[in-house]
């Protein structure tokens, strides 16, 4: 049994830089036609000069694969002239509340002060991508941010707003309440709950932000994905860290899922009799929502068992040492 996906896209990806970029970029470049690249480097990608440099680095690290990096800028108060110049080179601007996740110390401390830039983004048609968490109790952070999404959606009705890596049932309910609100969801949040992370021995390689939630939250996300809800897109949030940053005090947040994303999604959708919905979830919805047409790429998966390696270099992947029923069999330009 096989399945061919047309132009699969990862709408939320961390590639890091330097040696880590070289190590992880080939996995995404091989499996996907393109990906939305997160800008939270140190220093952040908040200028066109740095963006162009990063895009060149990604192209180099992709080792000749047909792969389109869909670039984002790190949110700051940009001038109208800066945004007009940036628009042809970006897919959106990523807003991080200050300090909520990895490399976000330079994020927005007072969200009300972002309104002037949001107004210009709305006028120019530049989407807003948001890591939507407060600084409250860890299980409540996404839920506490939902009224902010609603306020921005009402105040800027022509602004495309993407709730990145949603993790709660309440977020799925908000999705249909505003026409300009969309979302990404990760593979791991479709599969795990807080119990998998901390119900027994702590598994640091499942620690991410937003943190995995309750079974009812996972089930609500899974229902939207399996039905290819038209406002939901796949975004892996694959976020590699070396073992030294994961397996020790001060464990870094991030799940490295790039090597297994498409095979694991095919297995998950097949288990639920929903393979026919995977194309929309991993490509069609994103192309329509963002009005993009990246170079086509055909990725064929086959039902053939394989075991996920324990490590890729110094990074432990999601589902390490697990047996998966599907694997990538062929990749061709369309």
Buried (B, 14 or more C-beta within 10 A) or exposed (E): EEBBBBBBBBBBBBBBBEEBBBBBBBBBBBBBBBBBBBBBBEEBBBBBEBBEEBBEBBBEBBEEBBBBBBBBBBBBEBEBEBBBEBBEEBBBBBBBBEEBBBBBEBBBEEBEEBBEBBBBBBBEEBBBBBBBBBEEEEBEBBBBBBEBBBEBBEEBEEBBBBBBBBBBBBBBEBBEEBEBBBBBBBBBBBBBBBEBBBEEEEBBBBBBBBBBBBEEBBEBBBBBBBBBBBBBBBBBBBBBBBBEBBEEEEBBBBBBBBBBBBBBBBBBBBEBEBBEBBBBBBBBBBBEBBEBEBEEBBBEBBBBEBEBEEEBBBBBBBBBEEEBBBBBBEBEEE
